[in-house]
Amino acid sequence: MSIQTRIALLIYGMVNAVLFGVGAITVLSFPALQEQWKYLIPLVVALSLVLAAPIAWIIAPRLRARYWRNNDRR
């Protein structure tokens, strides 16, 4: 298993939690959607589970990079 895969697996849960939180707050903040909450919350759960994997995969190499940001401050 590569190091990028290991890092992505470690941050998958955190990315999933953030996506779920943002989606749940977005859905629950609209009172007009109260009848659809029972359908939208499971949709938010499913989307956060699916979207967290590619986002974690994109973030993982940046966590490993030693000089990722621009070092023009010297």
Beta strands, then each sheet from edge to edge (+ up, - down):
end
